[in-house]
């Protein structure tokens, strides 16, 4: 799933400089350098031991500096003996070097080495601050500031006065001034890029009537503009994690991790990850039981029934106020003890990586609720590219991993044992294989959501949809279609509106924060993700006065103001309790308006259009399962050469846009060519606009109330575009014809698969209230007419799934030949229409059978003293002199026509005479005792067999009774 590209190699970057510092006679072929530090500007500090031109035959320790932007190396300091330097830091003027032994060395010029007398058995770390602090710039008086970390004791801040020495350089002008920033702490991390400090300490709290020491995570921002207090509290929160209390008497074991930005305690794997938008996560690898809400979760290192050991980690989502916990079985107890999980931020997600076991991509950003985690397992080796130039075993040995900052690549994975840095990216081919092979629907939906919203790679999206079409009758197809429609609409709106407005729109079709369970095809559990609410609220720090230009301070914080973003997020979350819009609410409203119109006031929505969304779903599922076909590989066909449609989205580019690789959009029957947005069901679009406007008005400020209607209309327009785009993809993958063929064209298996895809597409758009465009119902009904048995086609019509549009009826009357079978089909279709519409179509068609039908209507209306429809009267009068016989003419095969309202398949024969039938009904209406007065006779089973002598005698008897 991961793609590793080597972006840093210490042997290649520093080899030239190291060789140049040695005598030609004393070149050490086994010479190797070690990275010991990195600063905010990206420079890398490294050390190596070798003989120099000043030391003769004695090996001494060298300290070098590498500038990745300028790609230059320089020797900073040469000690007079061989030392073990495990970490180093340099001030921004490059005049002081601090190491973890601990000593300070003057570099400009190299003169004195000062021992700080801080010898400890526990971990010690030094770190210079970067920024425009007091004395920064071209001034005679300068001051450098250095943090000193004494694990489990304190964190001190050293203020080192510096002075210029003419043109020769800078030197210390006095003893450093010290102050204690923090007392005892259990763990600390320095963010050198953003100049932030995160610490975990313990404080006394009254829990359940007892005073207990609880761990607290605190975040501090160092700001150069603050003269008196160069740091301020961003937030602090009590943690529900098993973190041991810092005690001087307790011993600690540390990892040999030279380039470490935190305390490398072997018993605690902790890392804080953050984003500028306010996302803050504390990642913690579990080493024992997990305690939350007073209950202990029994996920300790005990073997399961299968002999596996559960490995557990947690991600404390500060911004969401909840904890994500994941339990993963690993192979053996030994592996569980020695493997250390690597955490990093990738594409606004937390990436959890254990080489040789799994890769998890957790969607925990502040922009979304926790959901759609990609859990990739059974990873034998990481997927290394050829550019990496590394054997597969290099990252699968369980080596220690940390972060290395690169100017162009951002933070990279750094393998400390080999001194190589790798840029991480998602392997698209592997992601597609994972989508194909994964067992659970949740992972497939997570991959589709990630590709649409995060990567925006529409070529990959089309390939995922193409794989989905391989088994179009699968129940997961509807879920994936729903996810595509909602996620793509959210992605299209993402850069058009502000974040406060965006959090009101749905980004997924599933319920969030419900946990996730990943299994393989053998039903073996691979990982389980659960959520727990944090028991304590996050306390936001107060801003100190800068004593300077407030406008300048505001500009500085606007670049990456995590406290402001986090505080704003908590305010909206706690006070407004924002919820996202549910498009299914529109479907429910339309359903209620159709079933109970009296409960709703009159609106612009016509009852004729308020059809139940998703009506006939049970019928569809029952019928689709009968035709389920597995393992049928579908390949995209040549697209038709017709009008192309331009899909407009903010992320669309020439190289990677939604229409990439899907050909041209077909022109559907009855589609309006001159209009871009022509909705098939206008009430659905208008109701969505109205409901979304009402939802957004509850949470948005008054100053944007006037824009709400425009925002809602824009959202519906994006719905329309993405709905059409999904149809376009399905068409390009499954179509077999270069154009939309006539109704009399025989269908094939591919046509039926296209029908199944469109069937599910229609169900999804109705359930989510996504608008369709002019011509879809005509296209879908015509496709169903070609693919289904006619009796099944009529069931679809009766169930409300298919719509007999005027364009489709015209196609039936014009494209089907005139014979006995097609006439039966035509008139059965017309029988499903209202009576007035059927009359109009009979008149418009000019078919010979229409003469018989219109004559019958005219006679019936005359005998019953009903007003004769003007259309029927005029049409019947125009047929004077024509042969209005009992049977149809024109080679129709003698098919007789009865009343459209009472027509049924196969119930009329050539012996039927509709005027006489109407006469009998008239006699029964005027004389209820008519049947009793008629002579008894044996009735035949076929009511259509008329005894002419019996009718004649009955008519004569009735006439004599009138006289």
HELIX and SHEET records of a PDB file:
HELIX    1   1 UNK A   10  UNK A   20  1                                  11    
HELIX    2   2 UNK A   24  UNK A   26  5                                   3    
HELIX    3   3 UNK A  333  UNK A  338  1                                   6    
HELIX    4   4 UNK A  386  UNK A  388  5                                   3    
HELIX    5   5 UNK A  392  UNK A  394  5                                   3    
HELIX    6   6 UNK A  428  UNK A  437  1                                  10    
HELIX    7   7 UNK A  441  UNK A  450  1                                  10    
HELIX    8   8 UNK A  451  UNK A  455  3                                   5    
HELIX    9   9 UNK A  458  UNK A  468  1                                  11    
HELIX   10  10 UNK A  469  UNK A  471  5                                   3    
HELIX   11  11 UNK A  476  UNK A  493  1                                  18    
HELIX   12  12 UNK A  499  UNK A  502  1                                   4    
HELIX   13  13 UNK A  550  UNK A  559  1                                  10    
HELIX   14  14 UNK A  562  UNK A  571  1                                  10    
HELIX   15  15 UNK A  572  UNK A  576  3                                   5    
HELIX   16  16 UNK A  584  UNK A  595  1                                  12    
HELIX   17  17 UNK A  597  UNK A  599  5                                   3    
HELIX   18  18 UNK A  607  UNK A  609  5                                   3    
HELIX   19  19 UNK A  617  UNK A  626  1                                  10    
HELIX   20  20 UNK A  682  UNK A  697  1                                  16    
HELIX   21  21 UNK A  702  UNK A  707  5                                   6    
HELIX   22  22 UNK A  708  UNK A  734  1                                  27    
HELIX   23  23 UNK A  749  UNK A  767  1                                  19    
HELIX   24  24 UNK A  776  UNK A  787  1                                  12    
HELIX   25  25 UNK A  790  UNK A  798  1                                   9    
HELIX   26  26 UNK A  806  UNK A  815  1                                  10    
HELIX   27  27 UNK A  820  UNK A  830  1                                  11    
HELIX   28  28 UNK A  835  UNK A  845  1                                  11    
HELIX   29  29 UNK A  848  UNK A  863  1                                  16    
HELIX   30  30 UNK A  870  UNK A  878  1                                   9    
HELIX   31  31 UNK A  914  UNK A  926  1                                  13    
HELIX   32  32 UNK A  930  UNK A  933  1                                   4    
HELIX   33  33 UNK A  948  UNK A  962  1                                  15    
SHEET    1   A 5 UNK A 383  UNK A 384  0                                        
SHEET    2   A 5 UNK A   2  UNK A   9  1                                        
SHEET    3   A 5 UNK A 420  UNK A 426 -1                                        
SHEET    4   A 5 UNK A 410  UNK A 415 -1                                        
SHEET    5   A 5 UNK A 401  UNK A 406 -1                                        
SHEET    1   B 4 UNK A  34  UNK A  38  0                                        
SHEET    2   B 4 UNK A  44  UNK A  51 -1                                        
SHEET    3   B 4 UNK A  59  UNK A  67 -1                                        
SHEET    4   B 4 UNK A  72  UNK A  78 -1                                        
SHEET    1   C 4 UNK A  88  UNK A  90  0                                        
SHEET    2   C 4 UNK A  96  UNK A  99 -1                                        
SHEET    3   C 4 UNK A 103  UNK A 107 -1                                        
SHEET    4   C 4 UNK A 110  UNK A 115 -1                                        
SHEET    1   D 4 UNK A 124  UNK A 128  0                                        
SHEET    2   D 4 UNK A 141  UNK A 150 -1                                        
SHEET    3   D 4 UNK A 154  UNK A 164 -1                                        
SHEET    4   D 4 UNK A 170  UNK A 172 -1                                        
SHEET    1   E 4 UNK A 124  UNK A 128  0                                        
SHEET    2   E 4 UNK A 141  UNK A 150 -1                                        
SHEET    3   E 4 UNK A 154  UNK A 164 -1                                        
SHEET    4   E 4 UNK A 177  UNK A 182 -1                                        
SHEET    1   F 5 UNK A 187  UNK A 191  0                                        
SHEET    2   F 5 UNK A 196  UNK A 207 -1                                        
SHEET    3   F 5 UNK A 210  UNK A 222 -1                                        
SHEET    4   F 5 UNK A 231  UNK A 238 -1                                        
SHEET    5   F 5 UNK A 539  UNK A 540 -1                                        
SHEET    1   G 6 UNK A 269  UNK A 274  0                                        
SHEET    2   G 6 UNK A 280  UNK A 285 -1                                        
SHEET    3   G 6 UNK A 309  UNK A 317 -1                                        
SHEET    4   G 6 UNK A 322  UNK A 330 -1                                        
SHEET    5   G 6 UNK A 525  UNK A 533 -1                                        
SHEET    6   G 6 UNK A 516  UNK A 519 -1                                        
SHEET    1   H 2 UNK A 290  UNK A 292  0                                        
SHEET    2   H 2 UNK A 295  UNK A 297 -1                                        
SHEET    1   I 4 UNK A 342  UNK A 346  0                                        
SHEET    2   I 4 UNK A 349  UNK A 354 -1                                        
SHEET    3   I 4 UNK A 358  UNK A 362 -1                                        
SHEET    4   I 4 UNK A 374  UNK A 377 -1                                        
END                                                                             
